[in-house]
Amino acid sequence: MNNGRDIIEVRELRKIYRVGNVDVPALRGLDLNVKPGEFLSIVGPSGSGKSTLFHIIGGLTPPTSGQVRVADRDLASLTDAGRTRLRKQTVGFVFQKFNLLPNLTARDNIAVARHIAGLDQKPDPQFEEVLRLLGIASRLDHKPNALSGGEQQRIAIARAIVNRPAILLADEPTGNLDTENSQAVLDILRDLNQRLGQTILMITHNPEAAAFGHHLVHMRDGRISGRT
Amino acid sequence: MTGKLVLENLKHKPMRSLLSILLIGVPVTLILTLVGLSHGMLEDSAHRAQGIGADIFFRPRGTSLLSLSGAPLPEKFVDYFEHWPHVKIATGVVVQTVQTPLVITGADLPKFNRMSGGFDYLEGGPLRRPDDILVDRYYAAQKHLHAGDSVEMLNHSWHVAGVIEGGKLARLVVQLKVLQDLLGATGGVSQIYLKLDNPANTAAVIQALKEKFPDYPIYSMEELTSMYSVSSVAGLQEFIYVIMGIGVVIGFAVVCLSMYMAVLQRTREIGILKSLGASNGFILRIILVEAVALGIGGTLLGVGMSYGAWWLIRTLVPASIQMVIVPAWWPIAGAITLAGAALGALYPGLSAARHDPIEALAYE
């Protein structure tokens, strides 16, 4: 299955959630390949399985069946500790609701990601350049409640990439932002992809945002219904 | 970073943190106050016994250290002991409980003065009239008494002849004969003190007395004062253990409840940390460190509050109960509290560590 080039390889992926006594299939035999450095936009109606796909690729939950390889790791065989290592070393998340730790400053929100990864809490000088690129260098000593939505999302992006993950998973990163901030965040994602070669998978409902990706993946009923 | 996370968490909900620290501090204060009272009252008794200036202490058969009332010893024993080899002075006293643990002591003042060197009078002077009473400065402070005042005790009105410095024999001293008559114990005493010509003869005299009076408790004053210890008072050590156990339970319950609430409130944050790759151990460590921080805060506050208890006791009832600060017990009380706190944090911590990250991230 591994062709030696794809950073994400998914075959016949199925995920069934148990809700009470009812099995709810979220993914129903999904196939997907992503090359390193690709920027993929994933679109589809609510309940089509987009977030579940992210959760599995990001190691937040195991697949029910199928094969999933992320950065040469077979996720089906990973233990809980293995998935924790995957999140620590290989994958970075950006969420619609920013999900910053409210008690910590922006700087500490970034530092905590490095601490968890077992790295020196002070990012390398190259990352300072990234912070300038994100336009948040002057806002690092503020707590999330003192930051605008756009600033919070840029901090969240900085936190997601501070450990140089192989894959950035952005789940509706502009969903809570106005047009101006949405554009800024999308520009940043594209910049990261173009300048640093960051592999990005982005879920979005916004067609304009989806256009930022190299490819557009359509999902419906737990499957990929098209890729352009 | 763990420390900063914990500190910011504690600062984020200051009222919860302060209340937890206060509630953890209460059992620490309880333990330190109880230990301080045990040590204080026993040390006070030992100090006053030492102030008598005797070498040997003779007690009635079948009495214990804390059962002092009554006058079962014949007073003629005193005369008998005065003629015992090496005995320089023998004096008997009658002891009667006024209000536990406070006692009044009837003493043969001239003899007692020869034995001890006499009282130091802060106000007034020695006993002259039958209804005269000497009170020590602690009792005077507690009851706001001065020389010349009247005080009711044992259904009798006493005239305060003098206020004495504490630390010798008793807090309340009246004439021996007066107390014997009042108690219907004429010709009897509660205990007898012997002063020898040379303290070096103490062991030999005790040996000889024990041969003559085999069933009587006879101690050197050194032995007597060493008996005023927590371990020698029946049940006291066990009582302290019970209070320590209660301390652990309170610390456990407070921290368990507090951390359980904290974990519920921080469900989403736990999800965020997990999404960043935080392991179960990392999450558990944060909760435990926070609990230990609360425990340390509670211990420090508890030590501070024990000083408050000490000041209150010293101010309000200096004669009835005595408390000392026992710093040696600070680490013990702290360890007990921290053990309770760590145990209390274990369940919420494990519960937090086991949170499903997706559910935690979806928590509102």
Interface residues (C-beta under 8 A of the other chain):
Chain A: H55 G58 L60 T61 D80 A81 T84 R85 L86 R87 K88 Q89 F93 F95 N99 L100 L101 P102 N103 L104 D108 A111 V112 A113 H115 I116 A117 Q121 R159
Chain B: M1 T2 K4 L5 E8 N9 K11 H12 R268 E269 G271 I272 L273 K274 S275 L276 G277 A278 S279 N280 F282 D356 P357 I358 L361
